[in-house]
Amino acid sequence: MNSYPLAVARIGAHDIHYADEGRGFPLLLIHGLAGDHSAWTPQIAAWSGTHRIIAPDSRGAGRSSQVDQPISTEDMARDMLALLDRLGIAKAHVLGRSMGGAIAQHMALIAPQRVHTLMMCASFARLDAFGRRVLSNMREVLELTGSWTAHARHSVQNFVSADFFDANPERIAAIEQLIGGETRLQPCYVRQNHACLEHDTLARLGEIRCPTLIMGGGRDPICPPACIRWMSERITHAETVVFENSSHFFLMEEPGRFMDTMNSWLARHTPRV
């Protein structure tokens, strides 16, 4: 269920639905491969008092257009830039989680003047061999079974640490139910999964000059420490925060530390408007 009313913008041949909440310097939130804009519900509530929050459903997710066609992370980045154009937003903070961080990288490379700061959660410039296998396995379960429920049961342990999984059975069940209740067109997930596997901006990261915050989980099998290190080494003056005992959903496992990290970053880098 969508937590916020959504507007819609026609971007090329696709309808992009988005939440537009709050006032202040713009902050674009880009969700990951699983889910839609509602993955950011706690953050929208927390930051809409100080920022204008734009939280889209990416093409192929949520209520946005779902078409079985090839897609890349660069295609989705151009959707995001066109949405900012439509909203009259010249520059914004851009925060992406997982696939959303890959999309955000392309935004910073295509239109560096548009990205005030770049922030990435559990993301990657290129997946390592382990992450590629994990992501491929999750897709193959969906393709073989045609069942979101089977996909959810197979995938959920890749999103949280073993400690969190064992200590929070009700929350794990809720995550499984959310993923298992997905209504999106399955080929859209498959196409975006391939887009993640094909994403590779590693050789271009040195071109990113805006202030950059890299956050990752120390126990993340999808975007493991190697992915964090590759980005940290190549983006000049990037700040890196590792949630050592958490996994891909460290925002859920350590929400207080995540919000403290983000609030400090936004306070230091947000211009007065």
Sequence and secondary structure as in RCSB ss.txt:
>XXXX:A:sequence
MNSYPLAVARIGAHDIHYADEGRGFPLLLIHGLAGDHSAWTPQIAAWSGTHRIIAPDSRGAGRSSQVDQPISTED
MARDMLALLDRLGIAKAHVLGRSMGGAIAQHMALIAPQRVHTLMMCASFARLDAFGRRVLSNMREVLELTGSWTA
HARHSVQNFVSADFFDANPERIAAIEQLIGGETRLQPCYVRQNHACLEHDTLARLGEIRCPTLIMGGGRDPICPP
ACIRWMSERITHAETVVFENSSHFFLMEEPGRFMDTMNSWLARHTPRV
>XXXX:A:secstr
  SS  EEEEETTEEEEEEEE  SEEEEEE  SSS GGGGHHHHHHHTTTEEEEEE  TTSTTS    S   HHH
HHHHHHHHHHHTT   EEEEEETHHHHHHHHHHHH GGGEEEEEEES  SS  HHHHHHHHHHHHHHHHH  HHH
HHHHHGGGTS HHHHHH HHHHHHHHHHHHT  S HHHHHHHHHHHHH   GGGGGG  S EEEEEETT SSS H
HHHHHHHHHSTT EEEEETT  TTHHHHSHHHHHHHHHHHHHHH    
